[in-house]
Each structure stands twice: as C-alpha cells, then as structure tokens.
Amino acid sequence: MKPPLEPLELNLKELQARLERARQAPLTPEDYLQLKAALETLAYLTHLLEDRHTTIERLRQMLFGARSEKTRQVLPTQPRAGQQSNRPEPAAGQKKPPGHGRHGARAYSGATQIKVDHPSLKSGDSCPECLKGKVYGQKIPAFLVRVRGQAPIQATVYELEKLRCNLCGEVFTAEAPQGVEPEKYDATAASMIALLKYGSGLPFHRLERLQQNLGIPLPASTQWDLVQAMASLIEPAHQELIRQAAQGEVLYNDDTSMKILELIPPEPSEENASDRSGTFTSGIVSTRQGQRIALFFTGRQHAGENLADLLAHRAKASGPPIQMCDALARNLPPELDWVVAHCLVHARRRFVEVAPNFPQPCRFVLEVLGQVYRHEATAREQGMSVEERLRFHQAQSGPLMDSLKHWLTEQFETRQVEPNSGLGAAITYMTRHWDRLTLFLRQPGAPLDNNICEQALKKAILHRKNALFYKTQNGAQVGDLFMSLIYTCQLSGTDPFDYLTQLQKHAEDLAQRPQVWMPWNYRQTPAPAGTHVDSR
C-alpha cells in the first residue's frame, strides 16, 4: 500500500503565485485559463466545506445542479397493495396516430397562411362518390404544416446595370427597384440580432460563424454597432417602462451574479479591499392593473438598491407597494415605507434539501404547503379579485398554516428536532420569517412566492452561460434595455420581434409619446400622418 500523500498547506495567494510561475512554462493560453479555473474552483469548494451551513446535499446541487422540487419527486410514494394506475396502457402493436408533433397547426401563428381550394369541387356540388348527396364546406379544414430552414439574417443583392458613354465617359447606373431602403441594414435585421442575443442567449461570435457558413457574412462588430444604435433610438420606451413599473402594486426583486470586465480590478489591494468588488444583474418585476413589467439592472448595486432607485420615480400620491423577495438583507431597500412579503418557495426549498435525511417530518411540511398552493391555483382559475382571494385564503389556507406553525413550534419545545441539524435550520428559517411568509393571509394582493422574478432572471443567466460576461458598463446597459423590453413583451403576450421593429420605424413618435408605445398597447396606437404600422 502506498503511503498517504503529505498534505500541502497553501493559501490563495500562494496558489496564484504558483499559477504565475506555471505560466512561464510552455502552456497555451487555453491551458492556463483551465488551470486557473481549476484552482479557483478548488478554493471555492474549500470555502464551502468550511462553512457549517453547507450540507452534502447542497454541495451536490451546486456541483451537479438541483433536482426537481416536486413533492412526488422529493418523497416518492409507493402504490398501495392492489392499487393500480389509472393511466391507460396502449394496446399491443398500436401506433401513435399521425399528427404535427407537439404543437398543432393553430400554434404556428407566425407562419405564412395559404388557403388551398379543392381542385374539382365546391360547396353545393353533387357528391362524386354516391352521386345522390351534395358536398358542403367544413368549419375545420385539413392542415398541412411544412417547415423550412433559412438564415436568421437574410440578404438580397441587386445587380444594377451600368452603362458608359464611349465618347464623353459619362456612366449611367440603373436605379434600385421601388421600395428598396437606402440603408444596408433595415430595422428587422437589428431586431433579429437583438432578439437572438438578448432574448435567446446567442453570442455575437456564434451568430457571425453561423451567418458565414450560410454565405451571408455578418461580423460581430457590425452586430454590436446595430444593436447599440438601435438601443439609443428606442431608449424612450425603456424609460417609460421604468416610470410605469415604479407605480406598481406589487414589486418582485432578486439578483444574480454577472461579470463586467471593465469593473474587475486588476489586482486586489488593501486600499480597495473594503470596496464592493462584485457585480450583479438585478431583476425587478412590477405588476399593475393586470400588466407585468420586467426590468433588469446590471452593475455594482444589489437588488434592494436598484429597487430604491426605481421607486424614486414613484408618484407621491401612490400608497406603499408590496415587495416580494427572499430573506436576504441586500434585497430590501433601506428606509422605505412599504409592505414586505417573503418567498414561501425559499422556505419550502430548505425542507426539500433535507428531505432525504428527514422524510416523515418534511413530508408533512411539503403536503401542507402543497394544499396551500392548490388553493392559490383555484383562486387564479376562478379569477377572484384580490379581496375575494384574501378571504378565500383566510378560510381555506389559514387553518393549514396555523397547524403548520403549531407543528414547527412543537418540534423544538418537545425536543424532537435538534436546532443545529439540517431540519432544525429549516424550521428556524420558517419560524423567524413567519409574518412575512404569511402576508398573503393578511394583505390583499400579496403573492406567495418570488417565482416570477426568478423566471425573469433566467434571461440574464442564459446570457451569462453563453456569453460569460459583459465587456463594458455600456454593454451591460444595452443588454438590460433589450432584456427588459423583450421579457416584458413575453409577459404581455406580444411578439418582441415585431415590437422592436415598430419602435425603430416610429422612433420620432416614440420620443414624443412613449406611453402609447408600450408592449401591451402599441397595436392600438394610431400611426402618425405619412406612416404605416404593419398589421401583421
């Protein structure tokens, strides 16, 4: 048996010094970056292991991703004896009937619609089969869906004939066809690039390679020039979104990390050791009169500070809003008058993490919260007003939450749970924030969780996973603008491609009255004289 290896005691500075010395060896820049990432990962994992709050399950989720949090996945139940599934089994040899896949023909709202008449029959003709009856049109026709591929950005080359006089040398060039714009890149090109970059997470360099392979070159620098110029053109719409979001009735906020290379200090020093070095993307979702607005802010500030800046635009006559967030202190704005609710899903997640070690106690908590969410779904399906929803929850969910609070308190009082255990930490978190976790039982319109904001932040996370970082603060602001407009369109059920295109085509009117060019009402905006709004 080999003797155990001698442990090597190194701090992070020594590791960085070894890394710099290793850089002098014949390593490629890619190898150097991989080595550096491995050392930083090792330091991070060491920090996590030294933290007493990091459980093995939480560490596994950080490394391999979180699993489903549904109760039936966290605590699977075995079917009772003699109990059979209600799901019908397909017959032997039976094949799935042909169709168009997951989506029916009606789902292709953006597709070109072509009506095809019967070549030999029309409504009222005699039936060619029985020769006695008459044929009549059906309300629901048959559908054929055919999908073809094409380049995201297409181009048309016009060959303009040139004629030259052999005597005077004058050159005569054919004019471009009617309707051809004078600019090389029209509004739809910039809209598509912005939608691919900030809506689908496709970096500029990947789109450049794709376009090059398809024979329509589009350099990454050109893409940036187009979206930057477009951002300055449609900035009034973004500012109007901020103004209207500040008047919201409920404000959801959270943040996630985001790198901006321009703001990363070259070397840490004692002078800037106390300064905040991290950069974040804050997501804020505001709901007002049935409309939902999503905003993104990237920089040094945390979510609470960005929310405080947003509320500086709030009308003084408006009452205090409801803020929904998790229990992190950085999500709360300082010294502001409003009502705070905490996310019930965050409290539930703590029981999900320890469920493998404490299955029976966690099952009780998850089942109670499951019933509360079923009541919330019922209120949403029935379209209850905020007052009706409050009374419904007080009658149906109130007794459930009271029994849960009694159970949580009893676990410590009867010493059934050790406070320092994983289950004890989950119970402590829920009891400590109980009032804000149950605000939906006392305040009309108070939400149960912060899921809508976490879903919005997936836009920023998608960008981070693909593009990795922003190069400058200006680039981050451009990204925030497009993510805000694109995701607000998605929340409003609006086509973001058409919306961005129309904003560019009517930039002058947008600057004069941005309130009528919001994603939910721009289709009802009458076009200024001499312009035309595409009614597609």
C-alpha positions as CSV (number, residue, x, y, z in Angstrom):
1,M,0.0,0.0,0.0
2,K,1.3,3.4,-0.9
3,P,1.9,5.8,2.0
4,P,-0.5,8.7,2.3
5,L,0.5,11.9,0.5
6,E,1.9,14.6,2.6
7,P,-0.6,17.4,2.9
8,L,0.4,20.7,1.3
9,E,-0.7,23.9,3.1
10,L,-1.2,26.7,0.7
11,N,-3.3,29.9,0.8
12,L,-5.0,31.5,-2.2
13,K,-2.1,34.0,-2.7
14,E,0.4,31.1,-2.9
15,L,-1.8,29.3,-5.3
16,Q,-1.9,32.4,-7.5
17,A,1.9,32.7,-7.3
18,R,2.3,29.1,-8.4
19,L,-0.1,29.8,-11.2
20,E,2.0,32.7,-12.4
21,R,5.2,30.6,-12.3
22,A,3.4,27.8,-14.2
23,R,2.5,30.4,-16.9
24,Q,6.2,30.7,-17.7
25,A,6.2,27.0,-18.8
26,P,5.2,26.1,-22.4
27,L,1.5,26.2,-21.7
28,T,-1.0,27.6,-24.2
29,P,-3.3,30.4,-23.1
30,E,-6.2,28.0,-23.1
31,D,-4.3,25.6,-20.8
32,Y,-3.5,28.5,-18.5
33,L,-7.2,29.5,-18.2
34,Q,-8.2,26.0,-17.5
35,L,-5.6,25.7,-14.7
36,K,-6.6,29.0,-13.2
37,A,-10.3,27.9,-13.3
38,A,-9.4,24.6,-11.6
39,L,-7.5,26.4,-8.8
40,E,-10.3,28.9,-8.3
41,T,-12.8,26.0,-8.1
42,L,-10.7,24.3,-5.5
43,A,-10.6,27.4,-3.4
44,Y,-14.3,27.9,-3.7
45,L,-15.1,24.3,-2.7
46,T,-12.8,24.6,0.3
47,H,-14.6,27.6,1.4
48,L,-17.9,25.8,1.1
49,L,-16.7,22.8,3.1
50,E,-15.5,25.1,5.9
51,D,-19.0,26.7,6.1
52,R,-21.0,24.8,8.6
53,H,-24.3,25.7,6.8
54,T,-23.2,23.8,3.7
55,T,-24.7,20.3,3.7
56,I,-23.6,17.4,1.5
57,E,-26.9,17.7,-0.4
58,R,-26.5,21.4,-1.0
59,L,-22.9,20.9,-2.2
60,R,-24.1,18.1,-4.6
61,Q,-26.7,20.5,-6.0
62,M,-24.1,23.2,-6.6
63,L,-21.9,20.8,-8.4
64,F,-24.4,18.8,-10.4
65,G,-27.5,21.0,-10.5
66,A,-30.7,21.0,-8.4
67,R,-33.2,18.2,-9.0
68,S,-36.9,18.6,-9.2
69,E,-38.5,20.1,-6.1
70,K,-41.9,18.5,-6.6
71,T,-43.1,16.5,-3.6
72,R,-43.6,13.3,-5.6
73,Q,-40.0,13.5,-6.8
74,V,-38.5,14.5,-3.4
75,L,-40.5,11.9,-1.5
76,P,-41.8,9.3,-3.9
77,T,-44.7,7.2,-2.6
78,Q,-45.1,3.5,-3.3
79,P,-48.5,2.4,-4.6
80,R,-50.7,0.6,-2.1
81,A,-51.3,-3.1,-2.4
82,G,-53.9,-3.9,-5.0
83,Q,-53.9,-0.3,-6.2
84,Q,-53.5,0.2,-10.0
85,S,-52.6,3.1,-12.1
86,N,-55.4,5.0,-13.8
87,R,-53.2,5.6,-16.9
88,P,-54.5,3.5,-19.8
89,E,-51.9,1.2,-21.3
90,P,-51.6,1.3,-25.1
91,A,-52.8,-1.8,-26.9
92,A,-50.1,-4.2,-28.2
93,G,-48.9,-3.1,-31.6
94,Q,-50.9,0.1,-31.5
95,K,-49.1,3.1,-33.1
96,K,-49.5,6.8,-32.2
97,P,-51.8,8.5,-34.7
98,P,-50.1,10.8,-37.2
99,G,-50.1,14.5,-36.5
100,H,-47.9,17.6,-36.5
101,G,-45.9,16.7,-33.3
102,R,-46.2,18.6,-30.0
103,H,-47.9,21.7,-31.5
104,G,-50.9,21.8,-33.7
105,A,-51.3,23.9,-36.8
106,R,-53.0,26.7,-34.9
107,A,-49.8,27.2,-32.8
108,Y,-47.9,28.4,-35.9
109,S,-49.3,32.0,-35.7
110,G,-46.3,33.5,-37.4
111,A,-46.3,31.1,-40.4
112,T,-47.5,32.1,-43.8
113,Q,-51.1,31.0,-44.3
114,I,-52.1,29.7,-47.7
115,K,-55.6,28.7,-48.4
116,V,-55.9,25.8,-50.9
117,D,-59.3,25.2,-52.6
118,H,-60.4,21.8,-53.8
119,P,-59.4,21.4,-57.5
120,S,-62.7,20.0,-58.7
121,L,-65.4,20.5,-56.1
122,K,-67.1,23.5,-54.5
123,S,-69.8,23.8,-51.9
124,G,-73.2,22.6,-53.3
125,D,-71.8,20.2,-55.9
126,S,-73.1,16.7,-56.2
127,C,-71.1,14.0,-54.4
128,P,-68.9,12.2,-56.8
129,E,-68.9,9.1,-54.6
130,C,-72.6,8.3,-54.0
131,L,-74.0,10.5,-56.8
132,K,-77.0,11.4,-54.7
133,G,-76.0,13.9,-52.0
134,K,-74.3,17.3,-52.1
135,V,-71.0,18.3,-50.6
136,Y,-70.7,21.3,-48.2
137,G,-67.7,23.0,-46.7
138,Q,-66.5,22.1,-43.2
139,K,-65.8,24.6,-40.5
140,I,-62.5,23.0,-39.6
141,P,-60.3,22.4,-42.7
142,A,-57.4,19.9,-43.0
143,F,-54.0,21.3,-42.2
144,L,-50.5,20.6,-43.6
145,V,-47.5,22.1,-41.8
146,R,-44.3,22.4,-43.7
147,V,-41.2,23.8,-42.0
148,R,-38.1,25.0,-43.9
149,G,-34.8,26.4,-42.7
150,Q,-33.2,29.7,-43.6
151,A,-30.5,32.1,-42.3
152,P,-31.6,34.3,-39.3
153,I,-30.4,37.3,-41.2
154,Q,-31.1,37.2,-45.0
155,A,-29.7,39.4,-47.7
156,T,-30.7,40.4,-51.2
157,V,-28.1,41.5,-53.8
158,Y,-29.3,43.9,-56.5
159,E,-27.1,44.0,-59.6
160,L,-27.6,47.5,-61.0
161,E,-26.7,47.7,-64.7
162,K,-24.1,50.4,-65.5
163,L,-23.7,52.0,-69.0
164,R,-20.8,54.2,-70.0
165,C,-20.6,56.6,-73.0
166,N,-17.6,55.8,-75.1
167,L,-17.2,59.5,-76.1
168,C,-17.8,61.6,-73.0
169,G,-17.2,58.9,-70.4
170,E,-20.5,59.5,-68.5
171,V,-21.7,56.5,-66.5
172,F,-25.4,55.7,-66.2
173,T,-26.4,53.4,-63.4
174,A,-29.9,51.7,-63.1
175,E,-31.9,52.9,-60.1
176,A,-32.8,50.5,-57.3
177,P,-36.3,48.9,-57.5
178,Q,-39.1,50.8,-55.8
179,G,-39.4,50.0,-52.1
180,V,-35.7,49.2,-51.6
181,E,-34.5,51.1,-48.5
182,P,-31.4,53.3,-48.8
183,E,-29.8,51.7,-45.7
184,K,-27.9,48.4,-46.0
185,Y,-29.4,47.1,-42.7
186,D,-33.1,47.7,-42.1
187,A,-35.0,47.7,-38.8
188,T,-35.8,44.0,-39.0
189,A,-32.1,43.0,-39.1
190,A,-31.3,44.9,-35.9
191,S,-34.4,43.5,-34.2
192,M,-33.5,39.9,-35.1
193,I,-29.9,40.3,-33.8
194,A,-31.1,41.8,-30.5
195,L,-33.7,39.1,-30.1
196,L,-31.1,36.3,-30.7
197,K,-28.5,37.9,-28.5
198,Y,-30.5,39.2,-25.5
199,G,-33.7,37.0,-25.9
200,S,-32.2,33.6,-26.8
201,G,-28.6,34.0,-25.5
202,L,-26.8,33.6,-28.8
203,P,-23.5,35.4,-28.6
204,F,-22.4,37.7,-31.4
205,H,-19.5,35.5,-32.4
206,R,-21.7,32.4,-32.8
207,L,-24.1,34.2,-35.0
208,E,-21.2,35.5,-37.0
209,R,-20.0,31.9,-37.6
210,L,-23.5,30.8,-38.5
211,Q,-24.0,33.6,-41.0
212,Q,-20.6,33.0,-42.5
213,N,-21.4,29.3,-43.0
214,L,-24.7,30.2,-44.7
215,G,-23.0,32.6,-47.1
216,I,-24.3,35.9,-45.6
217,P,-21.4,37.4,-43.6
218,L,-22.3,39.4,-40.5
219,P,-19.3,40.4,-38.4
220,A,-19.7,40.6,-34.6
221,S,-18.6,44.2,-34.6
222,T,-21.3,45.1,-37.1
223,Q,-23.9,43.3,-34.9
224,W,-22.8,45.4,-31.9
225,D,-23.0,48.6,-33.9
226,L,-26.5,47.8,-35.0
227,V,-27.9,47.0,-31.5
228,Q,-26.1,49.9,-29.9
229,A,-27.6,52.4,-32.4
230,M,-31.0,50.7,-32.0
231,A,-30.7,51.0,-28.2
232,S,-30.2,54.8,-28.3
233,L,-33.2,55.0,-30.7
234,I,-35.7,53.1,-28.6
235,E,-34.4,54.3,-25.2
236,P,-37.6,56.3,-24.5
237,A,-39.6,53.1,-24.4
238,H,-37.2,51.7,-21.7
239,Q,-37.5,54.9,-19.6
240,E,-41.3,54.7,-19.9
241,L,-41.2,51.1,-18.7
242,I,-39.2,52.2,-15.6
243,R,-41.7,55.0,-14.9
244,Q,-44.7,52.8,-15.1
245,A,-43.0,50.0,-13.2
246,A,-42.4,52.4,-10.3
247,Q,-46.2,52.8,-9.9
248,G,-46.7,49.0,-9.5
249,E,-48.9,47.5,-6.8
250,V,-46.5,44.5,-6.2
251,L,-42.8,44.6,-6.9
252,Y,-40.7,41.4,-7.1
253,N,-36.9,41.6,-6.9
254,D,-33.9,39.4,-6.8
255,D,-30.4,39.4,-8.3
256,T,-27.7,37.1,-9.7
257,S,-24.0,37.5,-10.3
258,M,-22.8,38.9,-13.6
259,K,-19.3,39.8,-14.7
260,I,-18.4,43.1,-16.3
261,L,-14.7,43.0,-17.3
262,E,-14.4,46.8,-17.1
263,L,-15.2,46.8,-13.4
264,I,-12.9,43.9,-12.4
265,P,-9.9,45.4,-10.5
266,P,-6.6,44.3,-12.0
267,E,-5.2,43.2,-8.6
268,P,-6.8,43.3,-5.2
269,S,-5.1,45.7,-2.7
270,E,-5.5,46.8,0.8
271,E,-6.9,50.1,-0.3
272,N,-9.9,48.7,-2.2
273,A,-10.2,45.5,-0.1
274,S,-13.3,47.1,1.7
275,D,-14.9,48.2,-1.5
276,R,-17.6,46.1,-3.2
277,S,-16.0,44.1,-5.9
278,G,-18.9,42.0,-7.1
279,T,-21.2,42.9,-10.0
280,F,-24.8,41.7,-10.3
281,T,-27.8,41.7,-12.5
282,S,-31.0,42.6,-10.6
283,G,-34.3,41.5,-11.8
284,I,-37.5,43.5,-10.9
285,V,-41.0,42.5,-12.0
286,S,-43.8,45.0,-11.4
287,T,-47.5,44.2,-11.6
288,R,-50.0,47.0,-12.1
289,Q,-53.6,46.7,-13.2
290,G,-53.1,43.3,-14.7
291,Q,-49.9,44.4,-16.6
292,R,-46.5,42.9,-15.8
293,I,-43.3,44.8,-16.4
294,A,-39.8,43.2,-16.2
295,L,-36.7,45.3,-15.7
296,F,-33.0,44.4,-15.5
297,F,-30.2,46.4,-13.9
298,T,-26.5,45.3,-14.1
299,G,-23.7,46.9,-12.1
300,R,-22.3,47.1,-8.6
301,Q,-25.7,47.7,-6.8
302,H,-27.7,44.9,-5.2
303,A,-31.4,44.3,-5.9
304,G,-32.6,46.4,-3.0
305,E,-30.5,49.4,-4.0
306,N,-31.8,49.2,-7.6
307,L,-35.3,48.9,-6.3
308,A,-34.8,52.0,-4.2
309,D,-33.6,53.9,-7.3
310,L,-36.7,52.6,-9.2
311,L,-39.1,53.9,-6.5
312,A,-37.6,57.4,-6.8
313,H,-39.9,57.6,-9.9
314,R,-43.0,56.6,-7.9
315,A,-45.8,59.2,-7.6
316,K,-46.1,60.6,-4.1
317,A,-49.8,60.1,-4.1
318,S,-49.4,56.3,-4.5
319,G,-49.7,54.2,-1.4
320,P,-46.9,51.9,-0.3
321,P,-46.4,48.9,-2.6
322,I,-45.9,45.3,-1.7
323,Q,-42.4,44.0,-2.1
324,M,-41.8,40.2,-2.6
325,C,-38.3,38.9,-2.2
326,D,-36.4,36.3,-0.3
327,A,-35.0,37.0,3.2
328,L,-31.6,38.3,2.1
329,A,-30.9,41.7,3.6
330,R,-29.5,43.0,0.3
331,N,-32.9,42.6,-1.4
332,L,-34.5,45.1,1.0
333,P,-34.2,48.9,0.1
334,P,-33.1,51.0,3.1
335,E,-35.6,53.3,4.9
336,L,-38.6,53.0,2.6
337,D,-42.2,52.7,3.6
338,W,-43.8,49.6,2.2
339,V,-45.1,46.2,3.0
340,V,-42.6,43.3,2.7
341,A,-43.5,39.7,1.8
342,H,-41.0,36.8,1.8
343,C,-41.0,33.9,-0.7
344,L,-42.7,30.8,0.5
345,V,-40.8,28.7,-2.0
346,H,-37.5,29.6,-0.5
347,A,-38.7,28.4,2.9
348,R,-40.1,25.2,1.3
349,R,-36.8,24.6,-0.5
350,R,-34.9,24.2,2.8
351,F,-37.2,21.3,3.7
352,V,-36.7,19.8,0.2
353,E,-32.9,19.8,0.7
354,V,-33.1,17.8,3.9
355,A,-35.9,15.6,2.9
356,P,-33.7,12.5,2.2
357,N,-32.5,12.6,5.9
358,F,-35.8,13.6,7.5
359,P,-38.5,12.1,5.2
360,Q,-41.5,12.0,7.6
361,P,-41.3,15.5,9.1
362,C,-40.6,17.0,5.6
363,R,-43.5,15.2,4.1
364,F,-45.9,16.9,6.5
365,V,-44.5,20.3,5.7
366,L,-44.5,19.8,1.9
367,E,-48.0,18.4,1.9
368,V,-49.4,21.3,3.9
369,L,-47.7,23.8,1.5
370,G,-49.0,21.8,-1.4
371,Q,-52.6,22.3,-0.3
372,V,-52.0,26.0,0.1
373,Y,-50.7,26.2,-3.5
374,R,-53.7,24.2,-4.7
375,H,-55.9,26.9,-3.1
376,E,-53.9,29.5,-4.9
377,A,-54.4,27.7,-8.2
378,T,-58.2,27.6,-7.5
379,A,-58.3,31.3,-6.8
380,R,-56.4,32.0,-10.1
381,E,-58.6,29.7,-12.2
382,Q,-61.8,31.3,-10.8
383,G,-60.5,34.9,-11.5
384,M,-61.0,36.1,-7.9
385,S,-60.4,39.7,-7.1
386,V,-57.7,40.5,-4.5
387,E,-60.3,40.9,-1.7
388,E,-62.0,37.6,-2.7
389,R,-58.7,35.8,-2.9
390,L,-57.7,37.1,0.6
391,R,-61.0,35.9,2.1
392,F,-60.6,32.5,0.3
393,H,-57.1,32.0,1.6
394,Q,-58.1,33.1,5.1
395,A,-60.8,30.5,5.1
396,Q,-59.0,27.6,3.4
397,S,-55.3,28.2,3.9
398,G,-55.4,29.9,7.2
399,P,-56.2,26.8,9.3
400,L,-53.5,24.9,7.4
401,M,-50.8,27.5,8.1
402,D,-51.9,27.7,11.8
403,S,-51.5,23.9,12.1
404,L,-48.1,24.1,10.4
405,K,-46.9,26.9,12.8
406,H,-48.0,24.8,15.8
407,W,-46.2,21.8,14.5
408,L,-43.0,23.8,13.8
409,T,-43.0,25.3,17.4
410,E,-43.7,21.9,18.9
411,Q,-40.6,20.3,17.3
412,F,-38.3,22.4,19.4
413,E,-40.4,22.6,22.5
414,T,-40.7,18.8,22.8
415,R,-37.1,18.4,21.7
416,Q,-38.0,16.2,18.7
417,V,-35.6,18.1,16.5
418,E,-32.0,19.3,17.1
419,P,-31.8,23.0,16.3
420,N,-28.3,22.6,14.8
421,S,-29.5,19.9,12.4
422,G,-30.5,20.5,8.8
423,L,-34.2,20.1,9.7
424,G,-33.7,22.4,12.7
425,A,-32.2,25.1,10.4
426,A,-35.2,24.8,8.0
427,I,-37.6,25.1,10.9
428,T,-35.7,28.1,12.3
429,Y,-35.8,29.9,9.0
430,M,-39.5,29.5,8.6
431,T,-40.4,30.5,12.1
432,R,-38.1,33.5,12.1
433,H,-39.8,34.9,8.9
434,W,-43.3,33.6,9.6
435,D,-45.0,37.0,9.5
436,R,-43.6,37.9,6.1
437,L,-44.1,34.4,4.7
438,T,-47.8,34.5,5.5
439,L,-48.5,38.0,4.4
440,F,-50.9,36.6,1.8
441,L,-53.3,35.8,4.7
442,R,-53.5,39.5,5.8
443,Q,-52.8,41.7,2.8
444,P,-54.9,41.8,-0.3
445,G,-52.9,41.1,-3.4
446,A,-49.8,39.7,-1.5
447,P,-48.2,36.9,-3.5
448,L,-47.0,33.6,-2.2
449,D,-43.6,33.4,-3.8
450,N,-41.0,35.2,-5.9
451,N,-41.1,32.7,-8.8
452,I,-42.0,35.3,-11.5
453,C,-38.8,37.3,-10.7
454,E,-36.6,34.1,-10.7
455,Q,-38.0,33.2,-14.0
456,A,-37.2,36.6,-15.4
457,L,-33.6,36.3,-14.1
458,K,-33.2,33.2,-16.3
459,K,-32.7,35.7,-19.2
460,A,-29.6,37.1,-17.5
461,I,-28.4,33.6,-16.5
462,L,-28.8,32.4,-20.1
463,H,-26.7,35.3,-21.3
464,R,-24.1,34.5,-18.6
465,K,-23.9,30.9,-19.5
466,N,-23.4,31.6,-23.2
467,A,-21.6,35.0,-23.5
468,L,-19.9,34.6,-20.0
469,F,-19.6,38.4,-19.3
470,Y,-20.2,42.0,-20.5
471,K,-17.1,43.8,-21.6
472,T,-18.1,47.3,-20.5
473,Q,-20.7,49.0,-18.4
474,N,-22.2,50.5,-21.6
475,G,-22.6,47.0,-23.0
476,A,-24.4,45.9,-19.8
477,Q,-26.8,48.8,-20.0
478,V,-27.6,47.9,-23.6
479,G,-28.3,44.3,-22.6
480,D,-30.5,45.5,-19.7
481,L,-32.6,47.6,-22.1
482,F,-33.2,44.8,-24.6
483,M,-33.8,42.1,-21.9
484,S,-36.3,44.5,-20.2
485,L,-38.2,45.1,-23.5
486,I,-38.1,41.5,-24.7
487,Y,-39.2,39.9,-21.5
488,T,-42.0,42.4,-20.9
489,C,-43.2,41.5,-24.4
490,Q,-43.3,37.9,-23.4
491,L,-45.2,38.7,-20.2
492,S,-47.7,40.7,-22.3
493,G,-48.1,38.0,-25.0
494,T,-46.6,40.3,-27.6
495,D,-44.3,39.4,-30.4
496,P,-41.0,41.0,-29.4
497,F,-39.6,41.0,-32.9
498,D,-42.5,43.0,-34.3
499,Y,-42.4,45.3,-31.3
500,L,-38.7,46.2,-31.6
501,T,-39.2,46.7,-35.3
502,Q,-42.1,49.1,-34.9
503,L,-40.3,51.1,-32.3
504,Q,-37.5,51.7,-34.8
505,K,-39.9,52.7,-37.6
506,H,-41.7,55.2,-35.4
507,A,-38.8,56.5,-33.3
508,E,-39.9,60.1,-33.7
509,D,-43.4,59.5,-32.4
510,L,-41.9,57.2,-29.7
511,A,-39.8,60.1,-28.4
512,Q,-42.9,62.4,-28.2
513,R,-45.4,60.0,-26.5
514,P,-43.7,56.8,-25.3
515,Q,-46.7,55.9,-23.1
516,V,-48.6,54.7,-26.2
517,W,-45.8,52.6,-27.4
518,M,-45.8,50.0,-24.6
519,P,-45.8,46.3,-25.5
520,W,-49.4,45.9,-24.4
521,N,-50.9,48.9,-26.3
522,Y,-48.7,49.8,-29.3
523,R,-51.0,47.9,-31.7
524,Q,-53.8,50.3,-30.8
525,T,-51.7,53.4,-31.4
526,P,-52.8,55.3,-34.5
527,A,-49.9,55.8,-36.9
528,P,-48.7,59.4,-37.4
529,A,-49.5,61.0,-40.7
530,G,-47.4,59.7,-43.5
531,T,-46.5,56.4,-41.8
532,H,-47.9,52.9,-41.7
533,V,-48.0,50.4,-38.9
534,D,-47.6,46.9,-40.0
535,S,-50.8,45.0,-39.1
536,R,-49.2,41.6,-39.2
